[in-house]
Amino acid sequence: MNLFVTGGSGFLGYHICNKLKDKFKKIIIIDIAPIDKDEYPENVEFYNVDVRDYKGVLEKMKEADLIVHGAAALPLWSKKDIFTTNVDGTKNVLNAAKELKKERVVFISSTAVYGIPKRHPIYEDDELNGVGPYGESKIIAEKICEEERKKGMIVPVIRPKTFIGTGRMGVFYILYDWVYNGSRIPIIGDGKNRYQLLEVEDLVDSIYSALTLPESDVNWTFNVGAERFRTVYEDITDFLNFANTGSKVLRTPAPIIKFFLEIAWNLRISPLYKWVYGTADKDSFVSIERAKERLNFRPKYSNSEALIRSYKWFLEKRESLLKEKREGITHTVPWKQGIIGIFKWILK
């Protein structure tokens, strides 16, 4: 069988290709960003196709049997690009799959669709209230998937928590850079809140289950996240103890820091968007019982283990990252620190 993956050059796409390389004869990926062929398996075919290009999607999907739709515009993108990519792109993938009579499409959504709820854990049937264009666009895209389900398509929807792992940069590059330099790590509030993460390999396991298990088990919406996680203070402290660079947790007054970050984000001088700082001092964890029951989801890694695995990769690649000086607005490259970069040295 052949697999078709949108967003294949991204962080998740990279891990799908490498972890599932032996499960498929061919993996066809499309994206607007290029790939480093040396980092991808030999059975991967890459095409520079925008998910908003219906004819391009249709043409490259022809040889595929199963589809993973992971392409998405992140919150740092413009509002227009977020909605056209996340909503129109999803329509294109589903319409192409219907036209070509493909078996199923696994859609990668986000727990950002829940906004900042007051009750935890969050269940799949809880109210959706996305924060900002990204969360709002994912809700619309999910509704499109649900409509196609009603018409007979198999469209599992995966809502992952923030996922990390080898190759994860983006906002986590900022954390790792501060830790490497021995700076104090400010957390919003007292750190007593529980914030669930997810190791990307565990996410790929859930996607493979959604691709291959019987329709009756998978044609649902699933939360996926780490099963073992503690408070933010405890998980970050475990990570800092491993790093052993002198970094310590610095608790900060949530209202003041959020006010500052709100201004910085609105002026676009900070990469920390509203959902990041809006949830940082709140509990944020989902129930994974449905995924455990129907997808046989058994996450291997805890929050702190996932952070440590990702940081080890950062240490191995740090020199080459500095030489390349890659920056951008995807999860596979370092994000510009903006005004918050000033505080790395102040807090050392």
Backbone hydrogen bonds, N-H to C=O, Kabsch-Sander energy under -0.5 kcal/mol:
donor,donor_aa,acceptor,acceptor_aa,energy
3,L,26,K,-2.6
4,F,66,L,-2.5
5,V,28,I,-2.9
6,T,68,V,-2.3
7,G,30,I,-1.6
8,G,5,V,-0.6
8,G,30,I,-1.8
10,G,7,G,-1.6
13,G,7,G,-0.6
14,Y,10,G,-2.7
15,H,11,F,-1.5
16,I,12,L,-2.5
17,C,13,G,-2.4
18,N,14,Y,-2.1
19,K,15,H,-2.5
20,L,16,I,-2.1
23,K,20,L,-1.7
24,F,20,L,-0.7
25,K,1,M,-2.3
26,K,1,M,-0.8
27,I,43,N,-2.6
28,I,3,L,-3.4
28,I,26,K,-0.5
29,I,27,I,-0.6
29,I,45,E,-3.1
30,I,5,V,-2.0
31,D,47,Y,-1.5
37,K,35,I,-0.9
39,E,36,D,-2.3
40,Y,37,K,-1.2
44,V,41,P,-1.3
45,E,27,I,-2.6
46,F,44,V,-0.5
47,Y,29,I,-2.1
49,V,31,D,-0.6
49,V,47,Y,-1.9
53,D,50,D,-2.5
54,Y,52,R,-1.0
57,V,53,D,-2.6
58,L,54,Y,-2.9
59,E,55,K,-2.4
60,K,56,G,-2.1
61,M,57,V,-1.5
62,K,58,L,-0.7
62,K,59,E,-0.7
64,A,61,M,-1.9
65,D,2,N,-2.6
66,L,2,N,-1.7
67,I,104,R,-1.7
68,V,4,F,-2.9
69,H,106,V,-3.1
70,G,6,T,-1.0
70,G,68,V,-1.0
77,W,74,L,-2.3
82,I,78,S,-2.4
83,F,79,K,-2.3
84,T,80,K,-2.6
85,T,81,D,-2.2
86,N,82,I,-2.6
87,V,83,F,-2.1
88,D,83,F,-1.3
89,G,84,T,-1.2
91,K,87,V,-2.1
92,N,88,D,-2.4
93,V,89,G,-2.2
94,L,90,T,-2.4
95,N,91,K,-2.8
96,A,92,N,-2.5
97,A,93,V,-2.2
98,K,94,L,-2.2
99,E,95,N,-2.6
100,L,96,A,-2.2
101,K,98,K,-1.1
102,K,97,A,-2.7
103,E,65,D,-1.1
104,R,65,D,-0.6
105,V,154,I,-2.2
106,V,67,I,-2.9
107,F,105,V,-0.6
107,F,156,P,-2.8
108,I,69,H,-2.2
109,S,107,F,-0.8
109,S,158,I,-3.0
111,T,160,P,-1.6
113,V,110,S,-1.3
114,Y,111,T,-1.6
115,G,112,A,-1.3
122,I,285,F,-1.5
126,D,123,Y,-2.1
129,N,113,V,-2.1
131,V,112,A,-0.7
132,G,130,G,-0.6
135,G,131,V,-1.2
136,E,132,G,-2.4
137,S,133,P,-2.7
138,K,134,Y,-2.0
139,I,135,G,-1.7
140,I,136,E,-1.9
141,A,137,S,-2.4
142,E,138,K,-2.3
143,K,139,I,-2.0
144,I,140,I,-1.8
145,C,141,A,-1.9
146,E,142,E,-2.5
147,E,143,K,-2.1
148,E,144,I,-1.8
149,R,145,C,-2.0
150,K,146,E,-1.9
151,K,147,E,-0.9
152,G,149,R,-2.0
153,M,148,E,-2.4
154,I,103,E,-0.5
155,V,153,M,-0.8
157,V,220,W,-2.4
158,I,107,F,-2.8
159,R,157,V,-0.5
159,R,222,F,-3.8
161,K,224,V,-1.9
164,I,198,L,-2.5
168,R,165,G,-2.2
169,M,167,G,-0.6
169,M,331,H,-3.5
170,G,333,V,-2.0
172,F,169,M,-1.7
173,Y,170,G,-0.9
174,I,170,G,-0.7
175,L,171,V,-1.2
176,Y,172,F,-2.7
177,D,173,Y,-2.7
178,W,174,I,-2.1
179,V,175,L,-2.5
180,Y,176,Y,-2.9
181,N,177,D,-1.6
182,G,179,V,-1.8
183,S,178,W,-2.4
184,R,347,L,-1.8
185,I,248,K,-3.0
187,I,250,L,-2.6
189,G,187,I,-0.6
189,G,252,T,-1.8
195,Y,193,N,-0.5
195,Y,230,R,-0.8
196,Q,194,R,-0.5
196,Q,284,S,-2.7
198,L,162,T,-1.1
200,V,164,I,-2.8
202,D,199,E,-0.9
203,L,199,E,-1.6
204,V,200,V,-2.4
205,D,201,E,-1.8
206,S,202,D,-1.7
207,I,203,L,-2.0
208,Y,204,V,-2.5
209,S,205,D,-2.0
210,A,206,S,-2.1
211,L,207,I,-1.7
212,T,208,Y,-1.5
213,L,209,S,-2.7
217,D,214,P,-1.5
218,V,214,P,-1.5
219,N,215,E,-2.2
220,W,218,V,-3.0
222,F,157,V,-3.1
224,V,159,R,-2.1
226,A,197,L,-3.0
229,F,227,E,-0.6
232,V,193,N,-2.7
233,Y,191,G,-2.5
235,D,231,T,-2.7
236,I,232,V,-2.6
237,T,233,Y,-2.2
238,D,234,E,-2.2
239,F,235,D,-1.9
240,L,236,I,-2.8
241,N,237,T,-2.5
242,F,238,D,-1.7
243,A,239,F,-2.3
244,N,240,L,-2.5
250,L,185,I,-2.6
251,R,249,V,-0.6
252,T,187,I,-1.4
252,T,189,G,-1.1
254,A,252,T,-0.6
257,I,253,P,-2.2
258,K,254,A,-2.8
259,F,255,P,-1.9
260,F,256,I,-2.1
261,L,257,I,-2.7
262,E,258,K,-2.4
263,I,259,F,-1.8
264,A,260,F,-2.5
265,W,261,L,-2.5
266,N,262,E,-2.3
267,L,263,I,-1.9
268,R,265,W,-1.2
269,I,264,A,-2.8
270,S,264,A,-0.7
273,Y,271,P,-1.0
276,V,273,Y,-0.9
277,Y,273,Y,-1.7
278,G,274,K,-2.7
279,T,275,W,-1.3
280,A,276,V,-0.7
282,K,279,T,-1.7
284,S,194,R,-3.0
287,S,122,I,-2.9
292,K,288,I,-2.3
293,E,289,E,-2.5
294,R,290,R,-3.0
295,L,290,R,-0.5
295,L,291,A,-1.6
297,F,291,A,-1.9
303,N,228,R,-1.8
306,A,302,S,-2.3
307,L,303,N,-2.3
308,I,304,S,-2.3
309,R,305,E,-2.4
310,S,306,A,-2.1
311,Y,307,L,-2.3
312,K,308,I,-2.4
313,W,309,R,-1.4
314,F,310,S,-1.9
315,L,311,Y,-2.4
316,E,312,K,-1.9
317,K,313,W,-2.0
318,R,314,F,-1.4
321,L,317,K,-2.5
322,L,318,R,-2.2
323,K,319,E,-1.9
324,E,320,S,-2.4
325,K,321,L,-1.9
326,R,321,L,-0.7
328,G,334,P,-1.4
333,V,330,T,-0.9
335,W,170,G,-1.1
339,I,269,I,-3.3
340,I,337,Q,-1.1
341,G,338,G,-1.3
342,I,339,I,-1.3
343,F,340,I,-0.9
344,K,341,G,-1.0
345,W,341,G,-0.5
345,W,342,I,-0.8
346,I,342,I,-1.1
347,L,343,F,-2.5
348,K,345,W,-0.9
